[in-house]
Amino acid sequence: MGRRRNDDLEGLIGPIAVLLFLFGAAIIAFLKALVLVGLICGGLALVGFVIFRLGRRFWERQLDVEAYLPSIDWTLPSAATFDSTWVRLQYPEFPITTHAAADNVVGTSGAWKDVVRKLERFPTLRSASSPHELQQRVAASEAAAPTIVQRAVTDASELAKQKQPGLEQQIQRLQDVEQGLNARVRPKLNMLRDTVEALSSSGFFDRLRAERLNNYLSEYEAQLRSRSSEARGRASRQEQTVRNFLDPAARERTIQERLKQDLTAMREVATSREFAGAAAEVAVIEELSALPAGCLVFNDVKMEAGRYIHFEGKPLMSAQIDTLVLTPTGVFVVEVKNWSREFAHSGEGFSPYEQASRASYSVFDRLRRAGMSVKVRAIIATNGNLPEKGDQKVSVVPIGRLRRYIEGAPPAQVDVAAVRRALGL
């Protein structure tokens, strides 16, 4: 029984082998056909691409219009301009006053330096030595307004007499710019238009060239209009500026408007929040300059930690301190505020208590890393208003009582020179 089964299997091997051979031959034939089709398609694609490139090159060569395009210089000649810098306002001169700083005071108010930077346009105000003196100079400038205007009008009249002939010629030159541009460009555009018309009535390729050239012609016309408008506007603006300068009434109006702008800028500085802060910081410096010998007062101090430290859950690397006082009884970090009631309760500003606390901790950490155990106290000196204090460990002291507050600190043995070295001051 087993032998018969083996004979049956041996009889099937032949047909199966023949089928596999035929199947393999069919697959090979199919792959050959597929490769042949791919080669034919690739060859046709390559031939088509070559024909396309050659045809396109021929087409572009037939429609090339570069030889017909004119070379055009579109630049507008530069011309001298005359603007309102002729206004010269002479503000009152003030004597240069200097206040010698006390021997124990280093630096000045950071807010005051910011105020002075805003007065760069007004040298007579920048030399003021204090906020109070600046207010006096602003008031004097306002009082002198009629004299300032009269002097400026007189100076401008003399200048107008000197410059009038040259300015009239300058206006004429500017007006000639548009005419010169049209005289330079218009003939070339007319030649191009004639070429377009001639090609339009010629053969097939010439008509196609005419269409392309017509597009260029439209672009050139638009550019000519734009350049002409630019030249015309420049001439018109310059002419108006010159006419205003040569007209006595217009000159005086310009001078009065400039003076009004200047006085407004002066008043804005002298009544700004920054000015109020500067006045308070300067008052603190004057108050602390009377501290006894052995005390040092440093102003506008930036304390660098040199690393990130954490204070009350927030990173702290540096702190800007209004005034730092070193005394034999300890170190005092003074933040100066002169806020209005509205601003203090608006919630807009940074918490002054947190600011003072962070600054004092920065100083404390610096001393602790130097191996020094020194009491560091945070103070807010103010003549204005503050938000609710909460549980912050910061003293609030009126500016007029700040010196006595510091002098009344409990006795201690602090080496002021060593503290200064440790803080890098």
C-alpha distance (Angstrom), angle and dihedral (degrees) to the residues before:
residue distance angle dihedral
M1 . . .
G2 3.80 . .
R3 3.82 91.4 .
R4 3.83 90.9 55.2
R5 3.81 91.1 52.3
N6 3.81 91.4 52.2
D7 3.80 90.4 49.9
D8 3.82 89.8 53.7
L9 3.82 91.8 51.8
E10 3.80 91.8 48.3
G11 3.80 88.7 52.1
L12 3.85 90.6 55.1
I13 3.81 96.3 50.5
G14 3.80 93.5 74.5
P15 3.82 97.1 53.0
I16 3.83 91.3 43.9
A17 3.79 91.5 51.7
V18 3.80 90.3 49.9
L19 3.81 91.1 50.1
L20 3.79 92.6 49.2
F21 3.80 90.6 48.9
L22 3.79 92.1 50.4
F23 3.84 91.3 46.7
G24 3.79 92.0 50.3
A25 3.78 91.4 47.6
A26 3.81 89.8 51.1
I27 3.85 91.7 50.6
I28 3.81 91.5 49.3
A29 3.80 91.2 48.4
F30 3.82 90.1 49.4
L31 3.81 92.5 50.1
K32 3.80 90.9 48.3
A33 3.77 90.0 51.2
L34 3.81 90.4 47.4
V35 3.81 91.9 51.0
L36 3.79 90.4 47.1
V37 3.80 91.5 51.0
G38 3.82 89.8 48.1
L39 3.79 91.4 50.9
I40 3.78 91.6 48.4
C41 3.83 92.5 48.2
G42 3.80 92.1 45.8
G43 3.77 91.1 49.3
L44 3.78 91.7 48.7
A45 3.82 90.7 48.2
L46 3.80 91.5 50.2
V47 3.78 91.6 48.1
G48 3.79 90.3 47.4
F49 3.82 91.6 49.7
V50 3.81 92.0 49.6
I51 3.78 90.7 48.1
F52 3.82 90.3 48.0
R53 3.82 92.9 50.6
L54 3.77 92.6 46.5
G55 3.79 91.4 46.3
R56 3.79 92.4 47.7
R57 3.79 91.9 48.9
F58 3.77 89.7 49.7
W59 3.81 91.1 47.5
E60 3.80 93.3 49.0
R61 3.76 90.9 47.2
Q62 3.77 90.5 52.0
L63 3.83 91.6 48.6
D64 3.84 97.6 41.0
V65 3.83 108.8 136.1
E66 3.81 101.3 173.6
A67 3.78 91.4 103.8
Y68 3.82 90.5 58.0
L69 3.82 97.0 49.7
P70 3.82 115.6 99.4
S71 3.82 122.2 -131.6
I72 3.81 106.4 -116.4
D73 3.80 128.8 -170.6
W74 3.80 106.5 -147.0
T75 3.81 98.0 176.5
L76 3.78 118.2 122.6
P77 3.81 113.3 -139.8
S78 3.79 113.6 -112.1
A79 3.76 116.6 -115.1
A80 3.76 133.3 -169.5
T81 3.78 113.6 -98.5
F82 3.78 131.7 -151.8
D83 3.78 119.9 -148.5
S84 3.77 139.9 172.1
T85 3.80 95.1 -80.3
W86 3.80 85.8 103.2
V87 3.82 87.6 85.5
R88 3.79 108.6 105.5
L89 3.77 116.1 -175.7
Q90 3.79 115.6 -172.4
Y91 3.77 111.5 -158.1
P92 3.80 122.1 -162.1
E93 3.78 115.8 -76.0
F94 3.78 115.9 -122.0
P95 3.78 128.0 -160.1
I96 3.77 114.6 -103.7
T97 3.76 107.7 -108.6
T98 3.75 124.9 -170.4
H99 3.76 128.2 -173.4
A100 3.77 113.4 -154.1
A101 3.78 109.6 -131.0
A102 3.78 117.7 -122.0
D103 3.79 115.1 -99.5
N104 3.78 91.4 -113.4
V105 3.84 95.5 51.4
V106 3.83 122.1 89.0
G107 3.80 121.5 -171.0
T108 3.78 130.7 -10.8
S109 3.79 139.7 -102.3
G110 3.80 115.3 -56.6
A111 3.81 91.1 -150.9
W112 3.81 90.5 52.3
K113 3.81 90.2 53.1
D114 3.83 88.6 52.6
V115 3.81 90.8 51.6
V116 3.80 92.5 50.0
R117 3.82 90.5 51.0
K118 3.81 89.4 57.9
L119 3.81 89.6 57.5
E120 3.79 95.2 61.9
R121 3.83 91.0 122.6
F122 3.79 91.7 56.1
P123 3.82 112.4 56.9
T124 3.81 92.8 175.6
L125 3.80 89.2 60.3
R126 3.81 97.0 41.5
S127 3.79 91.1 64.0
A128 3.81 91.7 62.2
S129 3.79 108.8 121.6
S130 3.80 97.5 -150.8
P131 3.82 141.9 17.6
H132 3.81 91.1 -106.0
E133 3.80 91.2 53.5
L134 3.80 90.1 48.0
Q135 3.80 90.9 54.8
Q136 3.81 89.6 51.0
R137 3.80 91.4 51.7
V138 3.80 92.7 49.2
A139 3.81 89.8 50.9
A140 3.83 90.6 48.7
S141 3.81 90.8 50.7
E142 3.81 90.9 51.5
A143 3.81 91.3 48.9
A144 3.82 90.9 50.3
A145 3.83 93.7 52.4
P146 3.87 96.6 111.3
T147 3.81 91.5 49.9
I148 3.81 91.5 46.5
V149 3.82 91.2 52.3
Q150 3.80 94.1 46.9
R151 3.80 92.8 49.8
A152 3.81 92.2 47.0
V153 3.84 91.4 48.8
T154 3.80 91.1 51.8
D155 3.80 92.9 48.5
A156 3.82 91.5 46.9
S157 3.83 91.9 50.9
E158 3.79 91.3 54.6
L159 3.80 90.7 47.0
A160 3.83 91.4 49.9
K161 3.81 91.3 54.2
Q162 3.79 90.4 52.8
K163 3.79 97.4 45.3
Q164 3.82 103.3 36.3
P165 3.85 98.5 94.0
G166 3.80 93.4 47.1
L167 3.81 92.3 45.6
E168 3.80 92.6 51.7
Q169 3.81 89.3 53.4
Q170 3.80 90.4 47.1
I171 3.81 91.3 55.1
Q172 3.80 90.6 50.3
R173 3.80 91.5 50.8
L174 3.78 90.8 51.6
Q175 3.80 91.3 49.1
D176 3.81 89.7 51.2
V177 3.80 91.6 55.9
E178 3.83 93.5 78.2
Q179 3.79 91.9 46.8
G180 3.80 90.9 48.8
L181 3.79 91.4 50.5
N182 3.80 92.3 51.3
A183 3.79 91.9 45.3
R184 3.81 89.7 52.2
V185 3.80 99.2 43.3
R186 3.81 107.7 28.0
P187 3.84 97.0 69.4
K188 3.81 90.7 53.1
L189 3.78 91.8 50.1
N190 3.79 90.3 49.4
M191 3.81 89.9 52.5
L192 3.80 89.7 50.3
R193 3.80 90.6 50.2
D194 3.82 90.6 51.6
T195 3.80 89.3 50.8
V196 3.82 90.9 51.9
E197 3.78 91.3 51.1
A198 3.79 92.3 48.7
L199 3.81 94.1 49.3
S200 3.81 91.9 45.4
S201 3.79 90.3 66.5
S202 3.80 95.4 46.5
G203 3.83 135.2 76.4
F204 3.80 130.4 -41.2
F205 3.80 97.8 -86.6
D206 3.80 92.2 42.4
R207 3.81 90.4 55.1
L208 3.80 89.7 52.0
R209 3.81 89.6 49.8
A210 3.80 88.8 50.7
E211 3.81 90.6 56.2
R212 3.79 91.1 52.7
L213 3.78 92.8 45.9
N214 3.77 90.5 49.3
N215 3.83 89.6 58.5
Y216 3.80 89.7 52.2
L217 3.79 89.8 47.9
S218 3.81 91.0 54.1
E219 3.80 90.5 50.5
Y220 3.80 91.8 49.5
E221 3.80 91.8 49.2
A222 3.81 90.8 51.6
Q223 3.79 91.4 48.5
L224 3.81 91.2 49.3
R225 3.81 90.6 52.0
S226 3.80 90.5 48.8
R227 3.80 94.0 48.4
S228 3.79 91.8 45.2
S229 3.80 90.6 50.9
E230 3.82 90.2 49.2
A231 3.81 91.9 51.2
R232 3.80 91.8 44.9
G233 3.81 92.7 49.2
R234 3.79 92.5 47.6
A235 3.79 91.3 50.7
S236 3.81 92.0 46.4
R237 3.80 93.9 50.4
Q238 3.77 92.5 46.6
E239 3.79 91.9 47.3
Q240 3.80 90.9 51.6
T241 3.81 91.0 49.6
V242 3.78 91.9 50.1
R243 3.81 93.6 44.5
N244 3.81 89.9 51.7
F245 3.79 89.7 50.5
L246 3.80 93.5 49.0
D247 3.82 93.1 46.4
P248 3.85 109.4 85.1
A249 3.82 94.4 -150.5
A250 3.81 92.6 48.6
R251 3.81 90.3 47.0
E252 3.78 91.6 54.7
R253 3.82 92.1 47.2
T254 3.80 90.2 51.9
I255 3.81 91.5 49.7
Q256 3.78 93.0 48.4
E257 3.80 91.8 48.3
R258 3.82 91.6 49.7
L259 3.81 91.1 48.9
K260 3.80 90.3 48.8
Q261 3.80 90.6 52.5
D262 3.81 91.8 48.2
L263 3.79 94.4 49.1
T264 3.80 90.7 47.1
A265 3.82 89.9 52.3
M266 3.81 90.5 49.4
R267 3.80 92.8 50.2
E268 3.81 91.8 47.2
V269 3.80 90.4 56.1
A270 3.80 93.6 45.0
T271 3.81 92.5 50.0
S272 3.79 99.3 38.1
R273 3.80 126.9 117.3
E274 3.81 88.2 -115.1
F275 3.80 90.2 56.5
A276 3.80 91.3 51.0
G277 3.80 89.4 51.1
A278 3.81 91.0 48.0
A279 3.80 91.7 50.5
A280 3.81 90.1 52.6
E281 3.81 93.5 47.2
V282 3.82 91.7 49.5
A283 3.83 89.5 49.0
V284 3.82 89.3 52.7
I285 3.82 91.0 51.4
E286 3.81 91.0 50.2
E287 3.81 90.7 47.9
L288 3.80 93.7 50.2
S289 3.81 95.2 43.7
A290 3.81 86.2 78.2
L291 3.82 93.4 61.9
P292 3.80 113.1 124.8
A293 3.79 124.0 -95.1
G294 3.76 114.5 -73.0
C295 3.83 93.9 43.7
L296 3.80 122.1 106.5
V297 3.80 127.2 -158.9
F298 3.84 119.9 -158.7
N299 3.80 120.7 -172.5
D300 3.81 132.5 -156.9
V301 3.80 94.1 9.3
K302 3.80 123.9 177.4
M303 3.80 110.3 -155.4
E304 3.81 113.7 -157.5
A305 3.80 118.6 -160.3
G306 3.80 93.3 -164.4
R307 3.80 89.2 -140.4
Y308 3.79 139.8 38.2
I309 3.76 112.9 -84.7
H310 3.77 127.9 176.5
F311 3.77 124.8 -122.1
E312 3.79 120.4 179.6
G313 3.80 90.6 -18.9
K314 3.82 96.1 -51.0
P315 3.82 129.9 102.6
L316 3.79 115.8 -107.1
M317 3.80 124.1 -171.1
S318 3.80 105.0 148.9
A319 3.78 140.9 7.2
Q320 3.79 133.9 -160.0
I321 3.80 111.1 -138.6
D322 3.81 123.9 -163.2
T323 3.81 95.1 -155.5
L324 3.80 131.3 -0.4
V325 3.81 117.5 -165.6
L326 3.81 123.2 -163.7
T327 3.79 115.7 -164.5
P328 3.82 136.6 161.3
T329 3.81 87.1 -104.4
G330 3.81 96.9 53.5
V331 3.77 146.5 -71.0
F332 3.81 122.8 -60.0
V333 3.81 123.4 -160.7
V334 3.81 107.7 -158.6
E335 3.79 122.4 -164.2
V336 3.81 113.1 -171.3
K337 3.80 121.5 -146.2
N338 3.78 129.9 175.9
W339 3.80 101.7 173.6
S340 3.79 127.7 162.5
R341 3.78 118.7 -121.1
E342 3.80 91.1 -109.1
F343 3.79 94.5 52.4
A344 3.80 94.1 42.4
H345 3.80 91.5 57.5
S346 3.82 97.2 36.3
G347 3.79 94.4 82.6
E348 3.81 90.9 -134.2
G349 3.80 99.4 116.4
F350 3.80 129.8 71.4
S351 3.82 111.7 -93.4
P352 3.82 104.7 -89.6
Y353 3.81 90.4 -154.1
E354 3.79 93.1 54.2
Q355 3.81 89.9 44.6
A356 3.82 92.1 53.3
S357 3.81 92.4 44.0
R358 3.80 93.4 50.9
A359 3.81 91.9 47.2
S360 3.82 93.0 49.5
Y361 3.81 91.8 47.4
S362 3.81 89.9 51.3
V363 3.81 89.3 55.7
F364 3.81 92.1 44.0
D365 3.82 91.9 50.9
R366 3.81 91.5 49.6
L367 3.81 91.5 52.3
R368 3.81 93.0 44.0
R369 3.80 91.2 54.0
A370 3.80 87.6 51.4
G371 3.81 88.2 56.5
M372 3.80 95.3 -108.4
S373 3.79 125.6 133.4
V374 3.79 104.3 -154.9
K375 3.79 129.6 154.8
V376 3.84 110.4 -114.7
R377 3.81 115.7 -165.8
A378 3.83 126.1 -165.7
I379 3.81 117.3 -141.9
I380 3.79 133.8 -179.9
A381 3.80 109.8 -154.5
T382 3.79 111.9 -161.4
N383 3.77 145.9 158.6
G384 3.79 91.2 -174.7
N385 3.78 138.4 55.1
L386 3.81 132.7 -61.4
P387 3.81 135.1 -166.5
E388 3.79 121.2 -106.6
K389 3.78 110.6 -58.3
G390 3.78 102.2 -145.3
D391 3.80 116.2 -176.1
Q392 3.80 96.6 -35.6
K393 3.84 114.3 139.2
V394 3.77 94.4 -131.6
S395 3.81 125.7 121.9
V396 3.81 118.3 -132.6
V397 3.81 111.8 -151.3
P398 3.83 130.5 175.6
I399 3.80 110.5 -117.5
G400 3.80 92.7 -119.3
R401 3.82 91.6 58.1
L402 3.81 97.9 41.0
R403 3.82 96.9 99.5
R404 3.81 92.9 50.0
Y405 3.79 90.5 47.0
I406 3.80 91.6 54.9
E407 3.80 93.0 43.1
G408 3.80 89.2 51.3
A409 3.81 94.7 58.9
P410 3.85 115.4 123.6
P411 3.80 113.4 -87.8
A412 3.81 118.0 -92.5
Q413 3.77 139.5 161.4
V414 3.84 105.8 -112.8
D415 3.79 121.7 163.1
V416 3.80 99.4 -139.6
A417 3.82 94.0 -168.5
A418 3.81 92.0 51.4
V419 3.82 91.4 48.5
R420 3.78 90.0 50.6
R421 3.79 91.6 52.5
A422 3.80 92.2 47.2
L423 3.80 91.3 52.0
G424 3.80 92.9 45.8
L425 3.81 93.9 -122.7
